[in-house]
Amino acid sequence: MKSKIETDARIDIEFGKYLRTLRDRVELSLQEAEQESGIPRNRWMSLERGTATRSILPAEIRAASIALGVDPEQIRKKAIGER
């Protein structure tokens, strides 16, 4: 059985890949994602790499969803590891 830390790390990495896929799909650079969402570029990078020191905040989920053109609930579910 995997530990909570291993599970959380897997979710963070999967979420990061998911977020990057969404950003690539709408052809936004990190700079454009920052401008559209107000989320700093360094924060985008840490989320996409799965190395963020804290979970994505509800306000960041809303901002990212607007910039990426997706339902905020879709991002929230992926952030917490729901399918």
C-alpha positions in Angstrom: 0.0 0.0 0.0 1.3 3.4 -0.9 1.9 6.1 1.7 -0.1 9.3 1.8 3.1 11.2 0.8 3.6 8.9 -2.3 -0.1 9.2 -3.2 0.0 13.0 -2.9 3.2 13.3 -5.0 1.6 11.1 -7.7 -1.5 13.3 -7.7 0.7 16.5 -7.9 2.6 15.2 -10.8 -0.5 14.0 -12.7 -2.2 17.3 -12.0 0.8 19.2 -13.3 0.8 17.2 -16.5 -2.9 17.8 -16.8 -2.6 21.5 -16.3 0.3 21.7 -18.9 -1.8 19.7 -21.4 -4.7 22.2 -21.0 -2.3 25.2 -21.4 -0.8 23.6 -24.5 -4.2 22.9 -25.9 -5.1 26.6 -25.9 -1.6 27.5 -27.0 -0.8 29.8 -24.1 2.8 30.5 -23.1 3.6 30.7 -19.4 3.7 34.5 -19.8 0.3 34.6 -21.4 -1.1 32.2 -18.8 0.2 34.6 -16.1 -1.4 37.6 -17.9 -4.7 35.8 -18.4 -5.0 34.4 -14.9 -3.0 36.6 -12.6 -1.2 33.5 -11.4 2.6 34.2 -11.4 4.6 32.4 -14.0 6.8 30.7 -11.3 3.6 29.4 -9.6 2.4 28.0 -13.0 5.7 26.3 -13.4 5.7 24.7 -10.0 2.2 23.5 -10.4 2.9 22.0 -13.8 6.1 20.3 -12.5 4.3 18.9 -9.5 6.8 20.7 -7.2 4.5 23.3 -5.7 5.0 23.7 -1.9 1.3 24.2 -1.4 -1.9 23.0 -3.1 -3.7 25.0 -5.7 -6.0 27.5 -4.0 -9.7 27.9 -5.0 -9.0 31.4 -6.4 -6.2 29.9 -8.5 -8.5 27.2 -9.8 -11.1 29.8 -10.9 -8.4 32.0 -12.5 -6.8 29.1 -14.3 -10.1 27.8 -15.5 -10.9 31.2 -17.1 -7.5 31.4 -18.7 -7.7 27.8 -20.0 -11.4 27.9 -21.0 -12.5 24.9 -18.8 -15.0 24.4 -16.0 -13.4 25.1 -12.6 -14.8 21.9 -11.2 -12.9 19.9 -13.8 -9.6 21.4 -12.5 -10.6 21.1 -8.8 -11.4 17.4 -9.3 -8.1 16.7 -11.0 -6.2 18.7 -8.3 -7.6 16.5 -5.5 -7.1 13.3 -7.5 -10.8 12.6 -8.4 -11.4 10.9 -11.7 
